[in-house]
Amino acid sequence: MDLEFNNVKLISIPETGSVQITNQNAVGKIQFWYQHGDTYVPFHEMMVQGTPAAQKVDFLPGLYQVRFYTGPVTPLAKAELIMFRVKSNMTTSIELQK
């Protein structure tokens, strides 16, 4: 967007949606990634300790990924990946399988 002096520009920002991690078992640290063009970029981390009430976060609508490890984190460990979409005023529930 180009900004000009003495002009008013209105920017509409959609309402957020919620992401609820429903695990009641400890998974450890997870990362949320958002879609930026053709790639995904990490932007938020959460500790999943088995308390669903503390495992809820609000994001803007769009495509996201959650990444987590199911075993020991070693240099060769592969992260599990779950893709999901956030919609305005809706809750997206995710169960992380370990």
C-alpha positions in Angstrom: 0.0 0.0 0.0 1.3 3.4 -0.8 0.8 6.1 1.8 0.2 9.7 0.8 0.1 12.9 2.9 -3.4 14.2 3.6 -5.1 11.0 2.4 -6.9 8.5 4.7 -6.5 4.8 4.0 -8.7 2.2 5.6 -7.3 -1.2 6.3 -9.6 -4.0 7.2 -8.3 -6.7 9.5 -10.3 -9.9 9.7 -11.4 -11.1 13.2 -9.2 -13.8 14.7 -10.0 -17.5 15.1 -8.8 -19.8 17.8 -6.5 -22.9 17.8 -7.1 -25.4 20.6 -4.6 -28.1 21.2 -6.7 -30.8 22.8 -4.0 -33.1 24.1 -4.3 -34.1 27.8 -0.8 -35.7 27.7 2.5 -33.8 27.6 4.0 -33.4 24.1 6.5 -30.7 24.9 7.4 -27.7 22.8 5.5 -27.2 19.5 5.9 -24.6 16.8 3.3 -22.8 14.7 4.3 -21.7 11.2 2.3 -19.4 8.9 2.1 -19.4 5.1 4.2 -16.6 3.6 4.0 -16.8 -0.2 5.1 -20.4 -1.2 6.9 -21.1 2.1 6.0 -21.4 5.8 7.7 -19.3 8.5 7.9 -20.1 12.2 6.3 -17.4 14.4 4.9 -18.9 17.7 5.9 -21.6 20.2 3.8 -23.3 22.8 4.5 -25.9 25.6 1.9 -28.7 25.5 1.8 -30.1 29.0 -1.6 -31.7 29.0 -3.7 -28.8 30.2 -6.1 -27.9 27.3 -7.2 -24.7 29.0 -3.7 -23.4 28.7 -3.2 -24.7 25.1 -5.4 -22.2 23.2 -4.2 -19.3 21.1 -5.8 -16.8 18.7 -4.5 -16.3 15.1 -5.6 -14.3 12.1 -7.5 -16.4 9.4 -5.2 -18.3 7.0 -3.2 -21.5 6.4 -0.9 -22.7 9.2 1.2 -25.6 10.2 2.0 -27.0 13.6 5.3 -28.9 14.0 6.4 -31.1 16.9 8.7 -34.1 17.6 7.4 -37.5 18.7 10.7 -38.9 20.0 14.0 -37.6 21.2 15.2 -34.4 19.4 18.4 -35.3 17.7 20.1 -33.7 14.7 18.5 -36.3 12.4 15.0 -36.3 14.1 12.1 -35.5 11.8 9.3 -33.2 12.9 5.7 -34.3 12.6 3.6 -31.8 10.6 -0.1 -31.0 10.7 -1.6 -28.4 8.3 -4.7 -26.5 9.2 -6.8 -23.5 8.4 -8.0 -20.8 10.9 -11.3 -19.1 10.2 -12.7 -16.0 11.8 -14.7 -16.5 15.0 -14.2 -20.3 14.9 -12.1 -22.7 17.0 -9.9 -25.2 15.2 -9.2 -28.2 17.4 -6.0 -30.2 16.9 -5.0 -33.4 18.6 -1.2 -34.1 18.4 -0.6 -37.9 18.0 2.6 -39.0 19.7 
